[in-house]
Amino acid sequence: MANRKPRAGRLTMFERKWISILKNSDELDVTRPFTASQAERALLGYRNPDNNMALRYPPNKFRLNYVFKKSELFQRHQDIYGNNNWTLKEACE
């Protein structure tokens, strides 16, 4: 048997697409702290430039928190209530 990474360690095609949409989004600035709810609203408002269609499988805020945690591109900051705020690591350094 081959040793493969568990699926939780890799980003799927959809998750990579969501992150690239958020990084190129005009609605959300990923260099400043944002919540998963704000990212969800940005993805729900996204329209494909080629055919003006929305995302086929949009994520919810819980899935986005999981994706940001799984991705190594984002840094997590928690507020005093334990809510996650995310920032792009490139902007922090």
N, C-alpha and C positions, 0 to 999 in steps of 0.2 A: 504494500500500500504506500502511496505517496503521502508525504506530510504536507498537508495544505493548511493554510491559515483558516481559522473559523470565519464564517460569513460576517460575523459581527465586527471583524477587523477590517473588512474591505468595504469600499463604497460601491454601491450598485450604479448602473447606468443612469437611473432616474435621479439618484442622490447627487451624482456628479453634475447632472444637468441643472438641478435646483440650485446648487452652489454657484455654477457659472452664471445663471440668470441673476442671482442676488448680487454677485460681484459686478455685473454690468448694469445693474438697475439704476434708474434715475430716481426712483421713488424712495429707495433705502440707501443710506450711506453706511457701508459696512466698516468704514474706518473709525466710526464713532460707536459707542455702546448701543446695542439694540436688543430687543427681546424676540423670542420666537414668534410671538403674536404679530409683531410688526413685519417680520419676515414672511409669515403666512399671508398677510394682507398684500404684500408686494408680489408674491407668487400668484395669488388669486387675481390680481390686476394685470398680470403679464399677458401680452398677446404676441403670438408668433409674427414676426415682421413679414414673412412670406405669404401666409394665408389668413392672418388676423384671427386665428383660433386660439382659445385658451389652452392651458395645460390639461392633458387627458386624465392624469392621476395626481391631483394636487395633494400635498401633504397637510396634515394638521400640525398644530403647534407642538404636540408631544413628540411626534415623529421628527420634527425639525430639531428639537432639543437633542434627540438621540443622534441625529445626523451630524450636528455641530460637535457633539462630544466625540463621535467616532472620527470625524475629520481632524486632521492635524493642522488645518489652516486657521482655526478659530481659537481664541483664548476666552475662557469663562471667568466672569466676575460675578460674585453673588452679593446682593444687597442685604440689608439687615433683616429682611423678611425671608431670605433664602431663595429669592427669585433669581434666575439666571439672566445675566446680560452678557452678550457676546460681542467680540471685537475681532477684526481680522488681525492675525499675528504680525503681518508685514507692517501694518500701521503702528503697532505698539512698539516695535523695535527701532 
